């Protein structure tokens, strides 16, 4: 069975209509359109544009003809009543009723509209606005033109896409049928625009750094590998938004930079994890993690207020208010209080045994990953907003050690709704300490930890030239998803899907 045969008789009928249109000399897919107004503009200026009947002294009626306008969009319905057909026209701005009268457009044009133009087609219509007897603001069509012949009929309502996978796979239909879903992605655009404006207003320079790297840096994650044909070498898609590159810019004399871009991590999928996502990272010379915490708190509150008009949200069973006081949580103390384990002294075997006792499934191979799993168990009950601080040094290979306790680092993570939604620290700028940390990460890689950080020895060389004290921070679309109260998948326009099997 061919693809065309499998989609049903309506598809074949519409293909026949395409041929019939071409026989009449009508291009079913013209390149141009001559729209003068969007639907929203037409409705907003309705009183000024519309035809109006005025009764004077009860004796006679004066008719104002109105202004001829041209609209364009998709036909969402057709309702024929003899010599009069009503249809709904939808563009991005809204929907308006159309009235096609045989008398107004002529018998031949009316017949062609009835026979060859279908629901889901894109059309251009010219006419005059008027109000029907039942009070519906409409356009009395005087002429029309086909812009795109649809071979498949769009479902009339979003529940026509009942299967969840189908809604992701045919995202264009889900968006077309669900105004709230479209509104979500308008808010997403506003989210990033607000974040960009916030950083720019505070003197941060927007930069672009490589997405293909010889070694991945700035995070602990399994990368995607690809091949560079011209150089005949393997390269990796970046897992952070240019952390090691932006810190090179600090050494180069720039003092405030940020980048918004895509990152790629070859890891599992979950409500809070995708393999491809958008993040922002900033780097701020002569600032430390405490300065970063103050700036981040202001950033989150600004984004929430600008995009949503509120700082109070509910996500994943938690309610939090970003205008509340942000408490600080000590990493080591919190894990010890909740599990009885001191992550600074406990062995890998002891941590694994505790995870098993708590019923936490894991396949961690190193102490670092085991500790991370233990913390993830602890964080799920924290509504926030809060800052997690004082992480063990072995978990943060790019973070500066605390002066009063070198086993911990000057790192902070934003905690809301039981998850980390932002990560920053005082950047490590001691080249000898950085070299030792990279050597430790190399051992983890050799032991089979494919999420350990790849050493970047050229980065160490840069540090040997000197980098000023710097605070770095990263946040991404996980924050947007939490503010929306949806999963990352639902906060993404086109999430990755496996090819559909025949």
LUMVO-439506 format. One line per field, with one value per residue (C-alpha): residue in three letters; x, y, z. Coordinates in steps of 0.001 Angstrom, whole numbers, plus 500000, padded with zeros to 6 digits. Layout:
! residues N
resn (ALA ...)
east (X ...)
north (Y ...)
up (Z ...)
END
This chain:
! residues 502
resn (UNK UNK UNK UNK UNK UNK UNK UNK UNK UNK UNK UNK UNK UNK UNK UNK UNK UNK UNK UNK UNK UNK UNK UNK UNK UNK UNK UNK UNK UNK UNK UNK UNK UNK UNK UNK UNK UNK UNK UNK UNK UNK UNK UNK UNK UNK UNK UNK UNK UNK UNK UNK UNK UNK UNK UNK UNK UNK UNK UNK UNK UNK UNK UNK UNK UNK UNK UNK UNK UNK UNK UNK UNK UNK UNK UNK UNK UNK UNK UNK UNK UNK UNK UNK UNK UNK UNK UNK UNK UNK UNK UNK UNK UNK UNK UNK UNK UNK UNK UNK UNK UNK UNK UNK UNK UNK UNK UNK UNK UNK UNK UNK UNK UNK UNK UNK UNK UNK UNK UNK UNK UNK UNK UNK UNK UNK UNK UNK UNK UNK UNK UNK UNK UNK UNK UNK UNK UNK UNK UNK UNK UNK UNK UNK UNK UNK UNK UNK UNK UNK UNK UNK UNK UNK UNK UNK UNK UNK UNK UNK UNK UNK UNK UNK UNK UNK UNK UNK UNK UNK UNK UNK UNK UNK UNK UNK UNK UNK UNK UNK UNK UNK UNK UNK UNK UNK UNK UNK UNK UNK UNK UNK UNK UNK UNK UNK UNK UNK UNK UNK UNK UNK UNK UNK UNK UNK UNK UNK UNK UNK UNK UNK UNK UNK UNK UNK UNK UNK UNK UNK UNK UNK UNK UNK UNK UNK UNK UNK UNK UNK UNK UNK UNK UNK UNK UNK UNK UNK UNK UNK UNK UNK UNK UNK UNK UNK UNK UNK UNK UNK UNK UNK UNK UNK UNK UNK UNK UNK UNK UNK UNK UNK UNK UNK UNK UNK UNK UNK UNK UNK UNK UNK UNK UNK UNK UNK UNK UNK UNK UNK UNK UNK UNK UNK UNK UNK UNK UNK UNK UNK UNK UNK UNK UNK UNK UNK UNK UNK UNK UNK UNK UNK UNK UNK UNK UNK UNK UNK UNK UNK UNK UNK UNK UNK UNK UNK UNK UNK UNK UNK UNK UNK UNK UNK UNK UNK UNK UNK UNK UNK UNK UNK UNK UNK UNK UNK UNK UNK UNK UNK UNK UNK UNK UNK UNK UNK UNK UNK UNK UNK UNK UNK UNK UNK UNK UNK UNK UNK UNK UNK UNK UNK UNK UNK UNK UNK UNK UNK UNK UNK UNK UNK UNK UNK UNK UNK UNK UNK UNK UNK UNK UNK UNK UNK UNK UNK UNK UNK UNK UNK UNK UNK UNK UNK UNK UNK UNK UNK UNK UNK UNK UNK UNK UNK UNK UNK UNK UNK UNK UNK UNK UNK UNK UNK UNK UNK UNK UNK UNK UNK UNK UNK UNK UNK UNK UNK UNK UNK UNK UNK UNK UNK UNK UNK UNK UNK UNK UNK UNK UNK UNK UNK UNK UNK UNK UNK UNK UNK UNK UNK UNK UNK UNK UNK UNK UNK UNK UNK UNK UNK UNK UNK UNK UNK UNK UNK UNK UNK UNK UNK UNK UNK UNK UNK UNK UNK UNK UNK UNK UNK UNK UNK UNK UNK UNK UNK UNK UNK UNK UNK UNK UNK UNK UNK UNK UNK UNK UNK UNK UNK UNK UNK)
east (500000 501397 501404 498768 496456 496819 495493 492008 489682 489558 493235 492634 489605 491670 494415 491763 490648 494217 494197 490799 492008 495030 492775 490916 494199 494272 497556 496747 500014 500678 503648 502002 499289 497804 496537 495712 494659 495095 491930 492783 493279 489979 488074 489848 488901 485520 483406 485536 485730 482325 479234 476581 472813 471457 467751 466692 463445 462017 461340 464182 467519 470864 473540 477255 479063 482221 485840 486943 489697 491636 492257 494241 494333 493206 489578 488624 485059 482448 478667 476605 472980 471804 473065 474886 477935 479531 483132 485620 488967 491907 495221 497774 495917 492431 489345 486545 483389 483173 479902 480002 476888 476176 474749 477901 480627 478799 477432 480616 482862 480304 480116 483907 484092 481507 483116 486871 487665 487773 488167 491936 492720 494447 492525 492656 489292 488312 485108 483363 482874 479324 477330 474903 471326 472428 475239 478293 481008 481758 483231 480904 483155 483208 486070 488417 491599 493094 496543 497269 495299 495490 495556 494785 492018 493048 491085 488449 489510 492743 491188 491372 495000 494250 497540 500328 503063 500989 500695 504498 505084 502505 503326 502183 498637 498706 499827 497225 494416 495444 495688 497098 499907 500726 500639 503174 505740 505082 505886 508997 510197 509434 511293 514520 514024 513597 516656 518725 517527 518319 521914 522501 521130 523731 526644 527097 528302 526507 528996 529041 531354 531953 529322 531811 534691 537736 537090 533833 534018 531905 529739 529724 527697 527991 528542 527444 530354 530551 533264 534908 535639 537990 540220 539585 539018 536222 534693 531980 528836 529098 527514 527699 527238 530880 532059 535730 535577 533879 536486 539149 537400 537857 541605 541391 540206 536439 534786 531118 529919 526915 525691 522294 522491 521879 523628 523627 523915 523734 521809 518445 515119 513019 510518 513489 516078 516351 519291 519029 518096 518684 520748 522248 525611 527200 530706 531481 535047 535918 532797 532370 529537 527896 527683 526271 523571 522340 522260 520523 517835 517095 517166 514627 512235 512469 511820 508837 507282 507890 506666 503934 503062 503586 506330 504177 504077 503142 505237 505683 503595 505362 504246 506960 507191 510331 509681 510069 513364 515783 517200 520647 521017 524347 524931 526798 524547 521342 522388 523584 520316 518122 520133 522711 525544 528529 529409 532867 533972 531657 533040 531442 530276 528579 526809 525662 524293 522346 520885 519779 518222 516322 515029 516849 517594 521048 523814 526527 530106 531983 531727 531011 527948 526768 526888 524991 522268 522027 521569 518874 516974 517222 516260 512837 511068 512513 509997 512350 513307 516660 520361 522265 525839 529053 529243 532021 535015 535096 531685 532731 535991 535786 534801 537089 537686 536430 539249 538107 537340 539134 537012 534077 533704 532159 529287 525544 522545 519022 516503 512813 510130 512520 515120 518169 517194 520452 524108 526960 530207 533335 535424 538603 541513 544423 546132 547828 544588 542768 545389 545029 541238 541411 543800 541230 538512 540751 540979 537195 536882 539376 537365 534279 532516 531434 529868 533169 534666 537203 540462 541232 544973 544909 542455 544983 547603 545262 544948 548736 548622 546159 542368 540796 538437 535230 531688 529975 526348 524092 520310 518098 514738 514220 513403 510882 509307 509013 507392 504962 504343 505035 507744 510747 509275 506090 508147 509971 508508 509805 511190 513236 511132 512095 511157 507658 507509 505382)
north (500000 503401 506419 508096 505103 504826 508308 507688 508797 512473 512816 511420 513676 516722 515664 515482 519007 520238 518862 520438 523822 523628 522713 525962 527865 528419 527903 526035 527305 530931 532742 536088 537449 540918 541121 544629 543716 540916 539561 541339 544661 544269 543549 546321 548890 547329 550448 552592 550011 548307 548861 550453 550882 554032 554631 558271 559387 555945 556976 555664 553853 555266 552690 553395 550945 550560 550008 547076 545162 541989 539237 536001 532826 529241 528166 526447 525567 525794 525917 526053 527230 527249 530423 531560 529929 530881 530048 530832 532331 532000 533806 534149 537089 535579 534204 535945 534732 535044 535290 534085 535079 533758 537172 539021 536840 535448 532025 530558 531709 530519 527108 526775 527759 525128 522360 522978 524978 523000 523438 523766 525576 528951 531721 535437 537221 540802 542415 544673 544150 543935 542616 539745 539784 537687 540109 538312 540557 539187 539928 539991 538481 540178 538142 535387 533653 530304 530637 527022 523854 521543 517852 516831 518150 519672 518248 520700 520623 519834 516689 515392 514661 512338 510427 512173 511071 512315 515736 515973 514523 516780 519779 522117 520780 520887 524523 525401 523905 525093 528842 528333 526200 528969 531483 529362 529781 533496 533592 531535 534147 536864 534856 534898 538481 539613 537681 539157 542678 542208 541174 543850 546575 545617 545951 542323 541797 539102 536740 533555 530652 527327 524607 522058 521325 519105 518535 519275 521512 523364 520496 516822 515046 512479 514351 513729 512844 513675 513762 516755 515584 518376 517967 514200 514165 513548 516530 516931 519010 521299 520439 523963 527437 528209 528132 527566 529947 532746 532414 532854 536146 537153 536597 538571 541693 541449 541758 540900 538458 536227 533817 532311 529158 525460 522727 518972 516110 512465 511412 510011 511771 512785 515544 517787 516551 516677 515984 519402 522574 526317 527793 531123 531501 534706 535449 538430 539454 540791 539162 536032 533596 535879 538654 536118 535051 538638 539173 535840 536525 539852 538157 535478 537954 540276 537515 536219 539661 540742 537515 536403 539441 537400 535796 532978 529643 525980 523232 519499 519505 522515 526126 528770 532565 534133 537319 535386 535241 532850 530583 529012 525254 523656 520654 518477 519313 518772 515317 514346 515498 513663 510442 510261 510153 512506 512772 514169 511043 508196 505543 504641 501340 503123 505569 502772 500841 503901 504424 500786 501153 504247 502396 504716 502979 503775 502402 504781 503541 506206 507919 511229 509875 508058 511280 513077 510407 510799 514563 514122 511991 514800 517721 516494 517844 521372 523840 526844 529344 528519 528534 525270 526096 524521 521578 518991 519993 516632 517454 520802 520563 524174 525878 527719 526061 527756 529522 528222 524669 523439 520272 522435 525035 528447 527143 527875 526266 527643 525180 525459 522779 520026 520546 522598 525427 527334 526724 529115 529523 531476 530250 528345 530424 528645 526793 524236 523362 523222 520878 518560 518563 517756 514894 513554 513825 511959 509089 509017 508827 505967 504216 504274 507439 508800 511870 513042 516228 516012 517766 520861 521451 524547 526036 525364 527151 530152 530187 530264 533633 534763 535117 537619 536507 535650 534521 532333 531189 529203 528904 527549 526519 524289 527513 528419 524958 525288 528724 527253 524222 521775 519302 520329 518352 520401 523604 522729 523535 520422 517792 515020 512032 508597 508052 506706 503066 502137)
up (500000 499035 501319 499158 499339 503094 503885 502524 499773 500850 499999 496515 496043 496875 494468 491757 492705 492264 488731 488027 489263 486990 484055 484728 484617 488371 490210 493468 495003 493956 495470 496198 498470 498761 502336 503584 507130 509620 511218 514465 512671 510832 514036 515955 513267 512579 513232 510935 508135 508181 506118 508304 507921 509541 510105 510154 511808 511187 507618 505526 505660 504590 503786 504211 501946 503999 502985 500868 502663 501882 504410 504069 506123 506499 506120 509354 508370 505596 506104 502921 502931 499339 497688 500829 502403 505708 506525 509280 508282 510690 510636 513433 514940 515157 513397 511510 509807 506015 504057 500430 498511 495031 494176 495305 493802 490779 489961 488488 491353 493894 492230 492216 495876 496754 494702 494711 497863 501103 504801 505572 502292 502482 500704 500104 500377 499578 500730 503214 506930 508249 511198 510641 511932 514919 515743 514309 512914 509441 506025 503011 500358 496964 495511 496609 495465 496433 498032 499023 498333 501360 500498 504081 506292 509637 512617 513806 517467 519323 520792 517236 518146 521029 520928 522873 520482 517547 519200 519396 515944 514288 516434 513654 514012 517805 517639 515029 517088 520548 521146 524660 523232 520751 523607 525511 522771 522533 526246 525592 523105 525652 528321 526309 525150 528768 529879 527040 527820 531528 530825 528181 530442 533049 530692 529620 526052 524060 522392 520309 521023 519188 519184 517803 520167 520256 523964 525750 528778 531289 532468 533322 530662 527888 524600 521036 518760 515065 512408 510771 507234 506202 509268 509348 513098 515563 517302 519937 520098 523080 526411 527855 526445 525925 529538 528830 525862 527783 530537 527856 527116 530745 530279 527023 528831 528539 531947 531350 528676 528094 525446 524674 522575 522102 524072 523390 525864 524839 527924 528928 528475 531475 532326 533207 530691 526911 524625 522914 524753 525044 527866 528833 530550 531816 533105 535308 536123 539587 541040 543159 543770 546342 543747 541317 543771 544147 540374 539712 542290 540582 537149 538076 539670 536672 534150 536149 536507 532907 531284 533696 535806 538971 541026 542415 540580 540969 539375 539958 543130 544669 545036 545267 545206 543773 545751 549028 550875 549165 551857 551573 551987 552840 550563 553055 556019 554042 552822 556295 557882 555399 554979 557776 555239 555344 551667 552461 554320 553245 550890 547574 549087 552010 549710 547392 550356 551520 548054 547998 551458 550312 547253 544810 541527 540163 537982 539144 538801 540749 544123 542389 540608 543736 545756 542991 543111 546880 546577 543928 546423 549003 546784 545685 548791 548581 547140 547199 546125 547686 546958 547420 548482 549771 547358 547748 545634 543825 542311 540836 538858 537606 540868 543299 546671 549825 551637 555033 553858 550714 550617 549503 546772 546184 544122 544128 542504 542351 543806 542982 542850 543927 541202 540255 537950 537550 538385 539153 541038 541680 538769 539475 538191 539902 536994 539245 541040 537679 536247 539260 538961 535252 536039 538514 535834 533391 535859 536133 532347 532276 535007 532773 533941 530548 532196 533691 532269 529452 530352 528281 528650 526440 528928 531701 529609 529387 533178 533401 531622 534284 534541 536985 539770 537932 538665 536089 535939 533631 533351 530632 529390 532406 534274 531576 531835 535612 535346 532806 535021 532170 531199 529106 526227 526367 526569 523321 519917 518167 520583 519025 517937 516725 513068 512722 511719 508698)
END
